[in-house]
Amino acid sequence: MSARRQFVKPSTPPNSEINVTPLVDVVLVLLIIFMVLTPLLEKDIEVRIPETEEVPPPPDDTPDTQLIVKLDPSGAYTINTEPVTEADYVTKLKRMLGAKKKEDRIVFFVADDKANYGKLVAAFDGAKQAGAFVLGMATEDIPAAAAGATGTPGEVPPAPPAPPTP
C-alpha cells in the first residue's frame, strides 16, 4: 500500500478585502461608552468659594524702634540704614536690643536673592546671640523710610558714611 498525498482544493479563492465587522463592533462599543460618560461630564460640581472682602492697607505707622537687618549680595550687613561690619554686627545689635523689653526684641531680615545663604544663617545666629526674641523674614525689600531710626530711643541717627575717595 502506498501512501498517497491528497490535496484539498479550496472551493473559493482567497479574499483580499478587509473585514469591517470587528471595526464596527469596536466603534459601537466606543459609542456606547461615550454615550454613558457624556451626561456624567456635564454635571456641575458645586464649590463654595469664600466671599472676597476688601481689607484696608495697614497704616504706615512703622515704629521707630523696628530693627531691619539687610544683607546685600556682597555679604555686607546693614541695620536699618546703617552699614555694619561683620565683627561689630552682634555687638551693635545687642546694644540696640538691650533697650527693649523681651517681647519687643523683634528683628526682621531682608536678604537679596544673590546673597550667600551661609551669611544669612550667620546673621540669624548673631541676632539670637544678641538677644532677639523673634526673628522675621521679609519677602520684599522694606524701604528706608519704613525702617525708621537705628533703634535706641533718644538716639540721634548717625550721618550717612562719606563716599570713598579714590
C-alpha positions as CSV (number, residue, x, y, z in Angstrom):
1,M,0.0,0.0,0.0
2,S,1.5,3.2,-1.0
3,A,0.7,6.4,0.8
4,R,-0.8,9.0,-1.4
5,R,-0.9,12.5,-0.7
6,Q,-4.2,14.2,-1.1
7,F,-4.6,17.8,-1.7
8,V,-7.9,19.6,-1.0
9,K,-8.6,22.3,-3.4
10,P,-10.4,25.3,-1.7
11,S,-13.8,25.9,-3.1
12,T,-13.4,29.7,-3.1
13,P,-10.4,31.8,-3.9
14,P,-8.7,33.8,-1.0
15,N,-10.5,37.1,-0.2
16,S,-8.2,40.1,-0.2
17,E,-10.8,42.6,1.1
18,I,-10.7,43.9,4.7
19,N,-13.3,42.5,7.1
20,V,-15.0,45.6,8.7
21,T,-17.2,43.7,11.1
22,P,-14.7,43.8,14.0
23,L,-14.1,47.5,13.3
24,V,-17.8,48.2,13.5
25,D,-18.0,46.3,16.8
26,V,-15.2,48.4,18.3
27,V,-16.8,51.7,17.1
28,L,-20.2,50.7,18.6
29,V,-18.6,49.9,21.9
30,L,-16.8,53.3,22.0
31,L,-20.1,55.0,21.0
32,I,-21.9,53.3,24.0
33,I,-19.1,54.3,26.4
34,F,-19.2,58.0,25.2
35,M,-23.0,58.0,25.4
36,V,-22.8,56.8,29.1
37,L,-20.0,59.2,30.1
38,T,-21.2,62.4,28.4
39,P,-24.0,63.0,30.9
40,L,-21.6,62.5,33.8
41,L,-19.2,65.1,32.4
42,E,-21.9,67.7,32.1
43,K,-22.9,67.6,35.8
44,D,-21.7,70.6,37.8
45,I,-19.7,70.1,40.9
46,E,-20.8,72.6,43.4
47,V,-18.0,74.5,45.0
48,R,-18.3,77.1,47.7
49,I,-15.8,79.9,47.2
50,P,-15.4,82.3,50.1
51,E,-16.5,85.8,49.7
52,T,-13.8,88.3,48.9
53,E,-13.6,91.2,51.2
54,E,-11.6,94.4,50.8
55,V,-9.0,94.7,53.5
56,P,-7.7,98.2,54.1
57,P,-4.0,98.5,53.8
58,P,-2.1,98.7,57.1
59,P,-1.4,102.1,58.4
60,D,2.1,103.4,57.6
61,D,3.0,104.0,61.2
62,T,6.0,101.8,61.4
63,P,7.6,102.1,64.9
64,D,10.9,104.0,65.0
65,T,12.4,101.2,67.1
66,Q,11.9,98.5,64.5
67,L,15.1,96.7,63.6
68,I,15.6,95.6,60.0
69,V,18.8,93.8,59.0
70,K,19.6,93.8,55.3
71,L,22.0,91.5,53.6
72,D,23.3,92.6,50.2
73,P,24.8,90.3,47.5
74,S,28.3,91.1,48.6
75,G,27.5,89.8,52.2
76,A,27.6,93.2,53.9
77,Y,25.2,93.8,56.8
78,T,23.0,96.9,57.2
79,I,21.0,97.5,60.4
80,N,18.1,99.8,59.3
81,T,20.1,102.2,57.2
82,E,23.5,102.0,58.9
83,P,26.2,99.7,57.4
84,V,27.8,97.4,60.0
85,T,30.9,95.3,59.7
86,E,30.6,91.6,60.4
87,A,32.7,91.9,63.5
88,D,30.5,94.7,65.0
89,Y,27.2,93.1,64.0
90,V,26.4,91.2,67.2
91,T,27.7,94.0,69.5
92,K,25.7,96.7,67.8
93,L,22.5,94.5,67.7
94,K,23.0,93.6,71.4
95,R,23.2,97.3,72.3
96,M,20.1,98.1,70.2
97,L,18.1,95.2,71.6
98,G,19.2,95.8,75.2
99,A,17.0,98.9,75.5
100,K,13.8,96.9,74.7
101,K,11.5,94.6,76.6
102,K,11.9,90.9,75.8
103,E,8.6,90.8,73.9
104,D,9.7,93.8,71.7
105,R,13.0,92.3,70.7
106,I,11.9,91.6,67.1
107,V,14.4,91.6,64.2
108,F,13.4,91.5,60.6
109,F,15.7,90.2,57.9
110,V,15.7,91.2,54.2
111,A,18.2,89.3,52.1
112,D,19.0,89.8,48.5
113,D,18.3,86.9,46.1
114,K,22.0,86.7,45.3
115,A,23.2,86.8,48.9
116,N,25.1,84.0,50.4
117,Y,22.9,81.6,52.4
118,G,25.6,81.0,54.9
119,K,25.9,84.7,55.7
120,L,22.1,84.9,56.2
121,V,22.3,82.0,58.7
122,A,25.2,83.7,60.4
123,A,23.0,86.9,60.7
124,F,20.2,84.8,62.3
125,D,22.6,83.2,64.8
126,G,24.1,86.6,65.6
127,A,20.7,88.1,66.2
128,K,19.8,85.2,68.6
129,Q,23.2,85.8,70.4
130,A,22.3,89.5,70.7
131,G,19.1,88.6,72.5
132,A,16.4,88.8,69.8
133,F,13.2,87.2,70.9
134,V,11.5,86.9,67.5
135,L,13.2,86.6,64.1
136,G,11.2,87.6,61.0
137,M,12.0,87.2,57.3
138,A,10.6,89.8,54.9
139,T,9.9,88.7,51.4
140,E,10.0,92.1,49.9
141,D,12.5,94.9,50.4
142,I,11.4,97.4,53.1
143,P,12.1,101.0,52.0
144,A,14.4,103.0,54.2
145,A,11.7,105.4,55.3
146,A,9.7,102.5,56.8
147,A,12.9,101.2,58.5
148,G,12.9,104.0,61.0
149,A,15.8,105.2,63.1
150,T,18.6,103.0,64.4
151,G,16.5,101.7,67.3
152,T,17.6,103.2,70.6
153,P,15.0,105.8,71.9
154,G,16.5,109.3,72.1
155,E,19.5,108.3,70.0
156,V,20.4,110.6,67.2
157,P,20.7,108.8,63.9
158,P,24.3,108.8,62.6
159,A,25.2,110.7,59.4
160,P,25.5,108.6,56.3
161,P,29.0,107.4,55.6
162,A,31.0,109.5,53.2
163,P,31.7,108.0,49.8
164,P,35.1,106.5,49.4
165,T,37.7,108.7,47.7
166,P,39.9,107.0,45.1
